[in-house]
Amino acid sequence: MDYSTEIFGYLAMAMLVVSFIPKKLRLIRVLNLIGCIFFVVYGVLLGWKWPIIVSNGLVAVIQAYHLLNEKKPAPDERLDLK
């Protein structure tokens, strides 16, 4: 396995783990989407490992769908710093 391939694997793993730390759903989705994209690239670099590519590709599409179709927060909710 090439060193650059390993880097994609570690980046994907780190983004996935970090995506569960925030409390804001939008940030969780964005970080998870980035992690999924890294996992898809990792699956390709490993020699087209379809289970990695398909599972993370589908989760990435779901995350993107939710990010693109989320409702805009009401003005009073935007200032919520919790």
N, C-alpha and C positions, 0 to 999 in steps of 0.2 A: 504494500500500500504506500502510495506517495505521501510525502509530508503535507502537501497542500490539501490532499484529500482528508487527512486527519484534522487539519485546521477547520475545514467545513463541518466535520462531525462535532468537534468541540464547540464551535460557534453555535451550531444548531442546538446542542444539548444545553448550553448556557442560556440561550434565548428562551428555550422552552421552560427551564427552571425559573428564570427571572420573571417570566410572564405570569407566574402565579403569586408574585409578591404584592403588586399594587392592588388597591381596593377599587379603583375606578375601572369599570367594565371596558370602556373604550381603550384605555391603555393596555389592559390585559389582552384584548383582541389584536391590537397593533403589534405588540411584542410577540404574541403567539404566531401571528401571520408571518413575521420576519423569521421566526424559528422554523416554521414549516417550509418556507422557501429555502432556507439553508439545508434542511433535511432532504428536500427534493434534489438540490444540487449534489448533495452528498451521495444520494442514491444513484445518481447518474455517474458520478466520479468513481463509485465502487464497481461500476460495470453493469449499469442498468438493473439495479435491484428493485424489481417492481413492487414488492410489498412496501418498501420505504417510500418510493415515489408516489404510488397511488394513495396510500393512507394519508400522507402529509399533503399531497396535492388536493385531496378532497377537503381536508380540514382547512387548508388555505382558502379554497373557494368559499366555504361556509363562513369563515371569518371575514373575508372581503365582502360577501353579500351582506352580512350584518352591519359592517362598517359603512357601507354605501347606502343602506336603507334605514339607518337609525333615525329616530325622531330628533329634531332640534330641541334642546332643553328650553324650558320656559325661562324668561329673564331672571326670575328669582332663584332658579335652580343653578344658573351659571355662576353665581357668586358663592355657591356652597363649597367651602374649602375643606370639608371633612375628608 
